[in-house]
Amino acid sequence: MNIGTAARHSGVRAKTIRYYESVGLIQPADRSTAGYRVYDKQDVETLRFVQRARSLGFSVEEVGSLLALWRDRSRSSAEVKAMAQRRVADIDRKITELVEMRETLTHLIERCHGDDRPECPILQGLAGTVALPAGD
């Protein structure tokens, strides 16, 4: 199948497939006599794997490691579990950061009158001339 068909079946855009090839995440596709990329069912399965891992926030480098583990049938699951646990810890840190950002913005919004006056606690908070809630 050509790159467009592989893209449709895998859910990965053709441009992204070419990128994954260029960074060595996936093997370069075989080429037809006309020079077009040719993909098979296994390539599409690999692209789906990559897409799922990327959608969970794994970096390209981490996906490369996961692919190697996926292909290694003699692997233990301990390394895979550790990678997933690190990813969850990263997600938890981001959630904490997002909650703090939300609280700060909410605090500034509550202090802003939102009227015709030029005073704006939001802008003052961004400039550092107004105190932000503790922990910021």
N, CA, C and O atoms as CSV, one atom per row, in Angstrom:
chain,resi,resn,atom,element,x,y,z
A,1,MET,N,N,0.856,-1.184,0.000
A,1,MET,CA,C,0.000,0.000,0.000
A,1,MET,C,C,0.894,1.237,0.000
A,1,MET,O,O,2.025,1.192,0.485
A,2,ASN,N,N,0.387,2.332,-0.542
A,2,ASN,CA,C,1.165,3.568,-0.592
A,2,ASN,C,C,1.057,4.322,0.733
A,2,ASN,O,O,0.334,3.896,1.634
A,3,ILE,N,N,1.764,5.425,0.850
A,3,ILE,CA,C,1.814,6.162,2.105
A,3,ILE,C,C,0.448,6.727,2.495
A,3,ILE,O,O,0.122,6.783,3.681
A,4,GLY,N,N,-0.351,7.145,1.519
A,4,GLY,CA,C,-1.683,7.669,1.818
A,4,GLY,C,C,-2.586,6.614,2.427
A,4,GLY,O,O,-3.320,6.886,3.377
A,5,THR,N,N,-2.532,5.406,1.876
A,5,THR,CA,C,-3.343,4.304,2.403
A,5,THR,C,C,-2.840,3.902,3.783
A,5,THR,O,O,-3.634,3.658,4.691
A,6,ALA,N,N,-1.524,3.834,3.940
A,6,ALA,CA,C,-0.952,3.502,5.254
A,6,ALA,C,C,-1.352,4.550,6.284
A,6,ALA,O,O,-1.635,4.225,7.437
A,7,ALA,N,N,-1.373,5.808,5.857
A,7,ALA,CA,C,-1.778,6.887,6.763
A,7,ALA,C,C,-3.225,6.716,7.202
A,7,ALA,O,O,-3.539,6.850,8.384
A,8,ARG,N,N,-4.101,6.422,6.257
A,8,ARG,CA,C,-5.524,6.235,6.595
A,8,ARG,C,C,-5.719,5.043,7.535
A,8,ARG,O,O,-6.487,5.133,8.492
A,9,HIS,N,N,-5.035,3.937,7.273
A,9,HIS,CA,C,-5.214,2.729,8.089
A,9,HIS,C,C,-4.578,2.849,9.472
A,9,HIS,O,O,-5.026,2.207,10.422
A,10,SER,N,N,-3.543,3.666,9.583
A,10,SER,CA,C,-2.836,3.775,10.863
A,10,SER,C,C,-3.287,4.962,11.699
A,10,SER,O,O,-3.089,4.974,12.914
A,11,GLY,N,N,-3.888,5.958,11.065
A,11,GLY,CA,C,-4.256,7.170,11.794
A,11,GLY,C,C,-3.091,8.136,11.942
A,11,GLY,O,O,-3.168,9.084,12.723
A,12,VAL,N,N,-2.012,7.905,11.200
A,12,VAL,CA,C,-0.832,8.760,11.242
A,12,VAL,C,C,-0.732,9.489,9.903
A,12,VAL,O,O,-0.754,8.853,8.849
A,13,ARG,N,N,-0.623,10.800,9.935
A,13,ARG,CA,C,-0.530,11.571,8.698
A,13,ARG,C,C,0.709,11.184,7.905
A,13,ARG,O,O,1.730,10.802,8.477
A,14,ALA,N,N,0.613,11.285,6.599
A,14,ALA,CA,C,1.730,10.933,5.724
A,14,ALA,C,C,2.976,11.743,6.070
A,14,ALA,O,O,4.082,11.203,6.092
A,15,LYS,N,N,2.804,13.010,6.333
A,15,LYS,CA,C,3.936,13.868,6.694
A,15,LYS,C,C,4.613,13.347,7.962
A,15,LYS,O,O,5.839,13.363,8.068
A,16,THR,N,N,3.817,12.891,8.911
A,16,THR,CA,C,4.356,12.369,10.168
A,16,THR,C,C,5.064,11.046,9.939
A,16,THR,O,O,6.086,10.773,10.567
A,17,ILE,N,N,4.535,10.225,9.052
A,17,ILE,CA,C,5.199,8.957,8.717
A,17,ILE,C,C,6.587,9.253,8.155
A,17,ILE,O,O,7.566,8.614,8.540
A,18,ARG,N,N,6.671,10.207,7.260
A,18,ARG,CA,C,7.980,10.566,6.684
A,18,ARG,C,C,8.916,11.091,7.772
A,18,ARG,O,O,10.111,10.797,7.763
A,19,TYR,N,N,8.372,11.864,8.704
A,19,TYR,CA,C,9.182,12.366,9.824
A,19,TYR,C,C,9.702,11.200,10.663
A,19,TYR,O,O,10.888,11.152,10.988
A,20,TYR,N,N,8.825,10.262,11.015
A,20,TYR,CA,C,9.247,9.118,11.824
A,20,TYR,C,C,10.351,8.330,11.115
A,20,TYR,O,O,11.264,7.823,11.766
A,21,GLU,N,N,10.274,8.227,9.810
A,21,GLU,CA,C,11.345,7.581,9.045
A,21,GLU,C,C,12.631,8.388,9.143
A,21,GLU,O,O,13.708,7.825,9.338
A,22,SER,N,N,12.520,9.696,9.009
A,22,SER,CA,C,13.716,10.558,8.977
A,22,SER,C,C,14.471,10.557,10.298
A,22,SER,O,O,15.692,10.720,10.316
A,23,VAL,N,N,13.751,10.374,11.413
A,23,VAL,CA,C,14.422,10.362,12.720
A,23,VAL,C,C,14.768,8.947,13.168
A,23,VAL,O,O,15.294,8.748,14.263
A,24,GLY,N,N,14.471,7.967,12.318
A,24,GLY,CA,C,14.836,6.587,12.627
A,24,GLY,C,C,13.900,5.869,13.574
A,24,GLY,O,O,14.233,4.801,14.086
A,25,LEU,N,N,12.734,6.442,13.812
A,25,LEU,CA,C,11.770,5.791,14.701
A,25,LEU,C,C,11.193,4.542,14.051
A,25,LEU,O,O,10.999,3.518,14.706
A,26,ILE,N,N,10.924,4.640,12.761
A,26,ILE,CA,C,10.474,3.472,11.998
A,26,ILE,C,C,11.458,3.245,10.859
A,26,ILE,O,O,12.155,4.162,10.424
A,27,GLN,N,N,11.499,2.028,10.396
A,27,GLN,CA,C,12.396,1.682,9.286
A,27,GLN,C,C,11.927,2.373,8.010
A,27,GLN,O,O,10.727,2.531,7.789
A,28,PRO,N,N,12.871,2.781,7.179
A,28,PRO,CA,C,12.461,3.366,5.890
A,28,PRO,C,C,11.632,2.340,5.107
A,28,PRO,O,O,11.941,1.148,5.088
A,29,ALA,N,N,10.601,2.828,4.481
A,29,ALA,CA,C,9.719,1.949,3.713
A,29,ALA,C,C,10.441,1.407,2.496
A,29,ALA,O,O,11.347,2.040,1.953
A,30,ASP,N,N,10.022,0.225,2.079
A,30,ASP,CA,C,10.487,-0.287,0.795
A,30,ASP,C,C,9.993,0.666,-0.280
A,30,ASP,O,O,9.053,1.430,-0.062
A,31,ARG,N,N,10.630,0.615,-1.433
A,31,ARG,CA,C,10.238,1.501,-2.523
A,31,ARG,C,C,9.788,0.684,-3.725
A,31,ARG,O,O,10.328,-0.384,-4.013
A,32,SER,N,N,8.801,1.206,-4.408
A,32,SER,CA,C,8.345,0.582,-5.653
A,32,SER,C,C,9.364,0.894,-6.749
A,32,SER,O,O,10.280,1.688,-6.537
A,33,THR,N,N,9.209,0.285,-7.897
A,33,THR,CA,C,10.118,0.562,-9.010
A,33,THR,C,C,10.042,2.023,-9.433
A,33,THR,O,O,10.994,2.564,-9.997
A,34,ALA,N,N,8.908,2.659,-9.159
A,34,ALA,CA,C,8.741,4.079,-9.479
A,34,ALA,C,C,9.271,4.985,-8.365
A,34,ALA,O,O,9.250,6.210,-8.493
A,35,GLY,N,N,9.745,4.380,-7.274
A,35,GLY,CA,C,10.323,5.162,-6.179
A,35,GLY,C,C,9.357,5.551,-5.079
A,35,GLY,O,O,9.733,6.282,-4.162
A,36,TYR,N,N,8.117,5.078,-5.148
A,36,TYR,CA,C,7.141,5.402,-4.113
A,36,TYR,C,C,7.313,4.483,-2.910
A,36,TYR,O,O,7.692,3.319,-3.046
A,37,ARG,N,N,7.027,5.032,-1.727
A,37,ARG,CA,C,7.075,4.219,-0.521
A,37,ARG,C,C,5.985,3.155,-0.580
A,37,ARG,O,O,4.874,3.408,-1.046
A,38,VAL,N,N,6.326,1.952,-0.095
A,38,VAL,CA,C,5.375,0.843,-0.075
A,38,VAL,C,C,5.348,0.291,1.353
A,38,VAL,O,O,6.391,-0.020,1.929
A,39,TYR,N,N,4.143,0.176,1.910
A,39,TYR,CA,C,3.961,-0.291,3.283
A,39,TYR,C,C,3.151,-1.574,3.284
A,39,TYR,O,O,2.339,-1.817,2.390
A,40,ASP,N,N,3.388,-2.399,4.316
A,40,ASP,CA,C,2.607,-3.615,4.470
A,40,ASP,C,C,1.839,-3.569,5.795
A,40,ASP,O,O,1.889,-2.578,6.523
A,41,LYS,N,N,1.143,-4.638,6.083
A,41,LYS,CA,C,0.299,-4.705,7.283
A,41,LYS,C,C,1.123,-4.499,8.558
A,41,LYS,O,O,0.672,-3.819,9.480
A,42,GLN,N,N,2.309,-5.073,8.616
A,42,GLN,CA,C,3.172,-4.925,9.800
A,42,GLN,C,C,3.580,-3.462,9.988
A,42,GLN,O,O,3.638,-2.972,11.116
A,43,ASP,N,N,3.861,-2.775,8.898
A,43,ASP,CA,C,4.205,-1.352,8.988
A,43,ASP,C,C,3.046,-0.555,9.577
A,43,ASP,O,O,3.250,0.327,10.411
A,44,VAL,N,N,1.836,-0.870,9.140
A,44,VAL,CA,C,0.654,-0.172,9.663
A,44,VAL,C,C,0.477,-0.474,11.147
A,44,VAL,O,O,0.143,0.428,11.916
A,45,GLU,N,N,0.691,-1.713,11.566
A,45,GLU,CA,C,0.603,-2.054,12.992
A,45,GLU,C,C,1.637,-1.275,13.790
A,45,GLU,O,O,1.346,-0.791,14.884
A,46,THR,N,N,2.837,-1.154,13.249
A,46,THR,CA,C,3.883,-0.390,13.931
A,46,THR,C,C,3.483,1.077,14.034
A,46,THR,O,O,3.671,1.697,15.081
A,47,LEU,N,N,2.939,1.632,12.969
A,47,LEU,CA,C,2.497,3.022,12.995
A,47,LEU,C,C,1.375,3.227,14.011
A,47,LEU,O,O,1.345,4.251,14.694
A,48,ARG,N,N,0.474,2.290,14.119
A,48,ARG,CA,C,-0.599,2.388,15.129
A,48,ARG,C,C,-0.007,2.372,16.534
A,48,ARG,O,O,-0.428,3.137,17.401
A,49,PHE,N,N,0.967,1.502,16.754
A,49,PHE,CA,C,1.645,1.426,18.046
A,49,PHE,C,C,2.274,2.789,18.372
A,49,PHE,O,O,2.109,3.322,19.469
A,50,VAL,N,N,2.987,3.327,17.399
A,50,VAL,CA,C,3.646,4.620,17.592
A,50,VAL,C,C,2.612,5.697,17.891
A,50,VAL,O,O,2.801,6.508,18.798
A,51,GLN,N,N,1.525,5.707,17.134
A,51,GLN,CA,C,0.473,6.708,17.321
A,51,GLN,C,C,-0.124,6.619,18.724
A,51,GLN,O,O,-0.333,7.641,19.377
A,52,ARG,N,N,-0.394,5.424,19.176
A,52,ARG,CA,C,-0.973,5.256,20.521
A,52,ARG,C,C,0.002,5.738,21.590
A,52,ARG,O,O,-0.385,6.442,22.523
A,53,ALA,N,N,1.265,5.354,21.449
A,53,ALA,CA,C,2.274,5.757,22.433
A,53,ALA,C,C,2.444,7.277,22.434
A,53,ALA,O,O,2.538,7.891,23.497
A,54,ARG,N,N,2.482,7.877,21.254
A,54,ARG,CA,C,2.612,9.332,21.180
A,54,ARG,C,C,1.389,10.018,21.776
A,54,ARG,O,O,1.518,11.059,22.421
A,55,SER,N,N,0.194,9.443,21.567
A,55,SER,CA,C,-1.026,10.057,22.109
A,55,SER,C,C,-1.054,10.003,23.638
A,55,SER,O,O,-1.780,10.764,24.278
A,56,LEU,N,N,-0.268,9.107,24.214
A,56,LEU,CA,C,-0.154,9.040,25.669
A,56,LEU,C,C,0.986,9.911,26.188
A,56,LEU,O,O,1.276,9.928,27.385
A,57,GLY,N,N,1.624,10.630,25.275
A,57,GLY,CA,C,2.631,11.597,25.673
A,57,GLY,C,C,4.058,11.099,25.712
A,57,GLY,O,O,4.948,11.827,26.151
A,58,PHE,N,N,4.301,9.881,25.267
A,58,PHE,CA,C,5.675,9.397,25.235
A,58,PHE,C,C,6.443,10.178,24.172
A,58,PHE,O,O,5.910,10.473,23.102
A,59,SER,N,N,7.691,10.509,24.471
A,59,SER,CA,C,8.540,11.220,23.515
A,59,SER,C,C,8.914,10.277,22.375
A,59,SER,O,O,8.727,9.064,22.470
A,60,VAL,N,N,9.440,10.848,21.307
A,60,VAL,CA,C,9.885,10.030,20.179
A,60,VAL,C,C,10.947,9.035,20.658
A,60,VAL,O,O,10.932,7.866,20.272
A,61,GLU,N,N,11.862,9.509,21.498
A,61,GLU,CA,C,12.909,8.625,22.020
A,61,GLU,C,C,12.303,7.487,22.851
A,61,GLU,O,O,12.698,6.330,22.709
A,62,GLU,N,N,11.357,7.819,23.703
A,62,GLU,CA,C,10.704,6.787,24.517
A,62,GLU,C,C,9.941,5.799,23.640
A,62,GLU,O,O,9.942,4.598,23.908
A,63,VAL,N,N,9.294,6.302,22.601
A,63,VAL,CA,C,8.569,5.413,21.694
A,63,VAL,C,C,9.543,4.453,21.026
A,63,VAL,O,O,9.229,3.278,20.834
A,64,GLY,N,N,10.716,4.946,20.675
A,64,GLY,CA,C,11.738,4.069,20.108
A,64,GLY,C,C,12.093,2.938,21.059
A,64,GLY,O,O,12.236,1.789,20.641
A,65,SER,N,N,12.233,3.263,22.332
A,65,SER,CA,C,12.524,2.235,23.340
A,65,SER,C,C,11.356,1.272,23.485
A,65,SER,O,O,11.548,0.060,23.589
A,66,LEU,N,N,10.153,1.812,23.491
A,66,LEU,CA,C,8.972,0.955,23.605
A,66,LEU,C,C,8.845,0.027,22.396
A,66,LEU,O,O,8.489,-1.143,22.541
A,67,LEU,N,N,9.135,0.549,21.217
A,67,LEU,CA,C,9.098,-0.295,20.015
A,67,LEU,C,C,10.092,-1.443,20.120
A,67,LEU,O,O,9.780,-2.583,19.774
A,68,ALA,N,N,11.288,-1.131,20.600
A,68,ALA,CA,C,12.309,-2.175,20.757
A,68,ALA,C,C,11.834,-3.233,21.745
A,68,ALA,O,O,12.031,-4.428,21.529
A,69,LEU,N,N,11.212,-2.789,22.825
A,69,LEU,CA,C,10.696,-3.743,23.815
A,69,LEU,C,C,9.530,-4.548,23.238
A,69,LEU,O,O,9.413,-5.745,23.502
A,70,TRP,N,N,8.680,-3.907,22.465
A,70,TRP,CA,C,7.525,-4.566,21.848
A,70,TRP,C,C,7.988,-5.672,20.904
A,70,TRP,O,O,7.380,-6.740,20.829
A,71,ARG,N,N,9.060,-5.398,20.197
A,71,ARG,CA,C,9.579,-6.379,19.238
A,71,ARG,C,C,10.371,-7.500,19.895
A,71,ARG,O,O,10.521,-8.576,19.315
A,72,ASP,N,N,10.877,-7.260,21.093
A,72,ASP,CA,C,11.700,-8.240,21.802
A,72,ASP,C,C,10.798,-9.158,22.625
A,72,ASP,O,O,10.374,-8.801,23.725
A,73,ARG,N,N,10.515,-10.322,22.093
A,73,ARG,CA,C,9.602,-11.257,22.768
A,73,ARG,C,C,10.206,-11.885,24.024
A,73,ARG,O,O,9.491,-12.529,24.792
A,74,SER,N,N,11.515,-11.708,24.245
A,74,SER,CA,C,12.138,-12.271,25.449
A,74,SER,C,C,12.262,-11.216,26.557
A,74,SER,O,O,12.904,-11.459,27.579
A,75,ARG,N,N,11.656,-10.064,26.353
A,75,ARG,CA,C,11.740,-8.973,27.330
A,75,ARG,C,C,10.984,-9.315,28.612
A,75,ARG,O,O,10.132,-10.203,28.638
A,76,SER,N,N,11.317,-8.596,29.650
A,76,SER,CA,C,10.483,-8.658,30.853
A,76,SER,C,C,9.600,-7.416,30.830
A,76,SER,O,O,9.919,-6.431,30.166
A,77,SER,N,N,8.527,-7.468,31.534
A,77,SER,CA,C,7.615,-6.328,31.523
A,77,SER,C,C,8.045,-5.241,32.503
A,77,SER,O,O,7.456,-4.160,32.514
A,78,ALA,N,N,9.051,-5.502,33.320
A,78,ALA,CA,C,9.463,-4.537,34.346
A,78,ALA,C,C,9.891,-3.200,33.740
A,78,ALA,O,O,9.521,-2.142,34.249
A,79,GLU,N,N,10.663,-3.243,32.663
A,79,GLU,CA,C,11.127,-1.998,32.049
A,79,GLU,C,C,9.966,-1.215,31.443
A,79,GLU,O,O,9.922,0.012,31.535
A,80,VAL,N,N,9.044,-1.916,30.834
A,80,VAL,CA,C,7.873,-1.264,30.244
A,80,VAL,C,C,7.035,-0.615,31.342
A,80,VAL,O,O,6.584,0.521,31.196
A,81,LYS,N,N,6.833,-1.329,32.423
A,81,LYS,CA,C,6.060,-0.793,33.540
A,81,LYS,C,C,6.737,0.446,34.116
A,81,LYS,O,O,6.068,1.432,34.425
A,82,ALA,N,N,8.054,0.403,34.261
A,82,ALA,CA,C,8.794,1.546,34.799
A,82,ALA,C,C,8.639,2.767,33.897
A,82,ALA,O,O,8.471,3.886,34.381
A,83,MET,N,N,8.695,2.549,32.589
A,83,MET,CA,C,8.507,3.668,31.653
A,83,MET,C,C,7.106,4.260,31.792
A,83,MET,O,O,6.938,5.480,31.804
A,84,ALA,N,N,6.122,3.402,31.896
A,84,ALA,CA,C,4.740,3.874,32.044
A,84,ALA,C,C,4.561,4.618,33.371
A,84,ALA,O,O,3.854,5.624,33.435
A,85,GLN,N,N,5.198,4.123,34.413
A,85,GLN,CA,C,5.102,4.802,35.712
A,85,GLN,C,C,5.753,6.187,35.655
A,85,GLN,O,O,5.232,7.145,36.226
A,86,ARG,N,N,6.887,6.289,34.969
A,86,ARG,CA,C,7.534,7.603,34.819
A,86,ARG,C,C,6.631,8.545,34.034
A,86,ARG,O,O,6.556,9.735,34.340
A,87,ARG,N,N,5.955,8.023,33.034
A,87,ARG,CA,C,5.045,8.848,32.239
A,87,ARG,C,C,3.893,9.359,33.095
A,87,ARG,O,O,3.511,10.525,32.996
A,88,VAL,N,N,3.338,8.482,33.938
A,88,VAL,CA,C,2.257,8.893,34.839
A,88,VAL,C,C,2.755,9.967,35.812
A,88,VAL,O,O,2.033,10.921,36.101
A,89,ALA,N,N,3.979,9.816,36.314
A,89,ALA,CA,C,4.544,10.825,37.216
A,89,ALA,C,C,4.685,12.166,36.490
A,89,ALA,O,O,4.419,13.216,37.075
A,90,ASP,N,N,5.101,12.140,35.224
A,90,ASP,CA,C,5.186,13.367,34.423
A,90,ASP,C,C,3.809,14.003,34.262
A,90,ASP,O,O,3.660,15.219,34.383
A,91,ILE,N,N,2.816,13.182,33.990
A,91,ILE,CA,C,1.444,13.677,33.829
A,91,ILE,C,C,0.967,14.309,35.132
A,91,ILE,O,O,0.361,15.381,35.122
A,92,ASP,N,N,1.241,13.644,36.257
A,92,ASP,CA,C,0.837,14.185,37.558
A,92,ASP,C,C,1.491,15.539,37.819
A,92,ASP,O,O,0.843,16.449,38.337
A,93,ARG,N,N,2.784,15.683,37.459
A,93,ARG,CA,C,3.472,16.970,37.633
A,93,ARG,C,C,2.811,18.045,36.770
A,93,ARG,O,O,2.623,19.178,37.213
A,94,LYS,N,N,2.468,17.686,35.557
A,94,LYS,CA,C,1.823,18.653,34.666
A,94,LYS,C,C,0.444,19.053,35.184
A,94,LYS,O,O,0.051,20.216,35.098
A,95,ILE,N,N,-0.276,18.086,35.719
A,95,ILE,CA,C,-1.598,18.396,36.292
A,95,ILE,C,C,-1.445,19.384,37.439
A,95,ILE,O,O,-2.206,20.346,37.540
A,96,THR,N,N,-0.463,19.149,38.302
A,96,THR,CA,C,-0.208,20.054,39.424
A,96,THR,C,C,0.114,21.454,38.918
A,96,THR,O,O,-0.405,22.443,39.434
A,97,GLU,N,N,0.979,21.532,37.896
A,97,GLU,CA,C,1.328,22.829,37.318
A,97,GLU,C,C,0.110,23.515,36.721
A,97,GLU,O,O,-0.067,24.721,36.894
A,98,LEU,N,N,-0.731,22.764,36.021
A,98,LEU,CA,C,-1.931,23.342,35.416
A,98,LEU,C,C,-2.911,23.841,36.469
A,98,LEU,O,O,-3.517,24.900,36.300
A,99,VAL,N,N,-3.069,23.092,37.546
A,99,VAL,CA,C,-3.965,23.519,38.633
A,99,VAL,C,C,-3.443,24.811,39.248
A,99,VAL,O,O,-4.216,25.729,39.520
A,100,GLU,N,N,-2.126,24.886,39.470
A,100,GLU,CA,C,-1.543,26.109,40.029
A,100,GLU,C,C,-1.729,27.288,39.085
A,100,GLU,O,O,-2.031,28.395,39.529
A,101,MET,N,N,-1.552,27.059,37.789
A,101,MET,CA,C,-1.753,28.115,36.802
A,101,MET,C,C,-3.199,28.595,36.827
A,101,MET,O,O,-3.475,29.793,36.776
A,102,ARG,N,N,-4.108,27.642,36.905
A,102,ARG,CA,C,-5.532,27.986,36.930
A,102,ARG,C,C,-5.869,28.807,38.171
A,102,ARG,O,O,-6.587,29.803,38.092
A,103,GLU,N,N,-5.345,28.380,39.313
A,103,GLU,CA,C,-5.612,29.105,40.561
A,103,GLU,C,C,-5.070,30.523,40.503
A,103,GLU,O,O,-5.727,31.457,40.962
A,104,THR,N,N,-3.881,30.693,39.942
A,104,THR,CA,C,-3.294,32.023,39.818
A,104,THR,C,C,-4.140,32.903,38.920
A,104,THR,O,O,-4.457,34.039,39.271
A,105,LEU,N,N,-4.502,32.379,37.765
A,105,LEU,CA,C,-5.330,33.172,36.849
A,105,LEU,C,C,-6.694,33.487,37.438
A,105,LEU,O,O,-7.200,34.598,37.275
A,106,THR,N,N,-7.287,32.528,38.115
A,106,THR,CA,C,-8.585,32.759,38.746
A,106,THR,C,C,-8.476,33.865,39.796
A,106,THR,O,O,-9.343,34.735,39.886
A,107,HIS,N,N,-7.401,33.820,40.589
A,107,HIS,CA,C,-7.165,34.854,41.600
A,107,HIS,C,C,-7.065,36.232,40.941
A,107,HIS,O,O,-7.667,37.195,41.417
A,108,LEU,N,N,-6.308,36.324,39.853
A,108,LEU,CA,C,-6.151,37.604,39.170
A,108,LEU,C,C,-7.463,38.059,38.538
A,108,LEU,O,O,-7.788,39.245,38.581
A,109,ILE,N,N,-8.205,37.150,37.962
A,109,ILE,CA,C,-9.499,37.481,37.352
A,109,ILE,C,C,-10.464,38.020,38.403
A,109,ILE,O,O,-11.180,38.990,38.155
A,110,GLU,N,N,-10.481,37.391,39.574
A,110,GLU,CA,C,-11.381,37.835,40.642
A,110,GLU,C,C,-11.045,39.242,41.120
A,110,GLU,O,O,-11.930,39.962,41.583
A,111,ARG,N,N,-9.780,39.643,41.015
A,111,ARG,CA,C,-9.355,40.972,41.463
A,111,ARG,C,C,-9.576,42.035,40.400
A,111,ARG,O,O,-9.500,43.227,40.698
A,112,CYS,N,N,-9.846,41.629,39.169
A,112,CYS,CA,C,-10.011,42.580,38.062
A,112,CYS,C,C,-11.478,42.992,37.957
A,112,CYS,O,O,-12.379,42.153,37.950
A,113,HIS,N,N,-11.694,44.308,37.877
A,113,HIS,CA,C,-13.065,44.813,37.764
A,113,HIS,C,C,-13.633,44.586,36.375
A,113,HIS,O,O,-14.848,44.469,36.214
A,114,GLY,N,N,-12.779,44.522,35.380
A,114,GLY,CA,C,-13.247,44.286,34.018
A,114,GLY,C,C,-14.121,45.403,33.494
A,114,GLY,O,O,-15.074,45.163,32.753
A,115,ASP,N,N,-13.796,46.629,33.881
A,115,ASP,CA,C,-14.600,47.768,33.436
A,115,ASP,C,C,-13.730,48.736,32.636
A,115,ASP,O,O,-12.719,48.333,32.061
A,116,ASP,N,N,-14.121,50.010,32.598
A,116,ASP,CA,C,-13.405,51.005,31.808
A,116,ASP,C,C,-12.172,51.570,32.496
A,116,ASP,O,O,-11.417,52.327,31.887
A,117,ARG,N,N,-11.959,51.211,33.759
A,117,ARG,CA,C,-10.789,51.725,34.480
A,117,ARG,C,C,-9.504,51.115,33.916
A,117,ARG,O,O,-9.512,49.967,33.471
A,118,PRO,N,N,-8.417,51.856,33.929
A,118,PRO,CA,C,-7.158,51.338,33.379
A,118,PRO,C,C,-6.446,50.342,34.313
A,118,PRO,O,O,-5.618,49.549,33.864
A,119,GLU,N,N,-6.770,50.390,35.599
A,119,GLU,CA,C,-6.120,49.477,36.533
A,119,GLU,C,C,-6.522,48.043,36.196
A,119,GLU,O,O,-7.702,47.733,36.027
A,120,CYS,N,N,-5.520,47.182,36.104
A,120,CYS,CA,C,-5.810,45.785,35.764
A,120,CYS,C,C,-4.908,44.860,36.577
A,120,CYS,O,O,-3.727,44.719,36.260
A,121,PRO,N,N,-5.435,44.242,37.599
A,121,PRO,CA,C,-4.635,43.325,38.406
A,121,PRO,C,C,-4.038,42.164,37.603
A,121,PRO,O,O,-3.014,41.602,37.991
A,122,ILE,N,N,-4.673,41.811,36.498
A,122,ILE,CA,C,-4.137,40.722,35.677
A,122,ILE,C,C,-2.798,41.163,35.085
A,122,ILE,O,O,-1.796,40.456,35.192
A,123,LEU,N,N,-2.798,42.344,34.459
A,123,LEU,CA,C,-1.555,42.848,33.878
A,123,LEU,C,C,-0.522,43.146,34.960
A,123,LEU,O,O,0.670,42.912,34.761
A,124,GLN,N,N,-0.971,43.662,36.107
A,124,GLN,CA,C,-0.051,43.939,37.209
A,124,GLN,C,C,0.557,42.641,37.743
A,124,GLN,O,O,1.733,42.594,38.102
A,125,GLY,N,N,-0.261,41.597,37.788
A,125,GLY,CA,C,0.248,40.303,38.240
A,125,GLY,C,C,1.277,39.742,37.283
A,125,GLY,O,O,2.280,39.172,37.712
A,126,LEU,N,N,1.041,39.898,35.989
A,126,LEU,CA,C,2.005,39.433,34.999
A,126,LEU,C,C,3.300,40.241,35.072
A,126,LEU,O,O,4.386,39.716,34.827
A,127,ALA,N,N,3.168,41.542,35.416
A,127,ALA,CA,C,4.335,42.401,35.530
A,127,ALA,C,C,5.055,42.205,36.861
A,127,ALA,O,O,6.175,42.683,37.044
A,128,GLY,N,N,4.406,41.500,37.789
A,128,GLY,CA,C,5.017,41.259,39.089
A,128,GLY,C,C,4.807,42.380,40.080
A,128,GLY,O,O,5.489,42.445,41.103
A,129,THR,N,N,3.857,43.275,39.786
A,129,THR,CA,C,3.610,44.392,40.704
A,129,THR,C,C,2.427,44.142,41.626
A,129,THR,O,O,2.074,45.002,42.433
A,130,VAL,N,N,1.816,42.975,41.513
A,130,VAL,CA,C,0.712,42.576,42.397
A,130,VAL,C,C,1.051,41.201,42.920
A,130,VAL,O,O,1.541,40.344,42.184
A,131,ALA,N,N,0.786,40.995,44.204
A,131,ALA,CA,C,1.101,39.703,44.814
A,131,ALA,C,C,0.200,38.616,44.251
A,131,ALA,O,O,-1.007,38.795,44.086
A,132,LEU,N,N,0.820,37.494,43.964
A,132,LEU,CA,C,0.079,36.322,43.503
A,132,LEU,C,C,-0.187,35.409,44.701
A,132,LEU,O,O,0.466,35.542,45.736
A,133,PRO,N,N,-1.134,34.491,44.569
A,133,PRO,CA,C,-1.429,33.579,45.686
A,133,PRO,C,C,-0.167,32.806,46.104
A,133,PRO,O,O,0.735,32.575,45.299
A,134,ALA,N,N,-0.133,32.421,47.364
A,134,ALA,CA,C,1.003,31.651,47.904
A,134,ALA,C,C,1.230,30.404,47.077
A,134,ALA,O,O,0.280,29.786,46.595
A,135,GLY,N,N,2.502,30.030,46.911
A,135,GLY,CA,C,2.831,28.834,46.154
A,135,GLY,C,C,3.162,29.128,44.717
A,135,GLY,O,O,3.538,28.216,43.981
A,136,ASP,N,N,3.038,30.368,44.286
A,136,ASP,CA,C,3.363,30.728,42.889
A,136,ASP,C,C,4.728,31.268,42.834
A,136,ASP,O,O,5.205,31.633,41.760
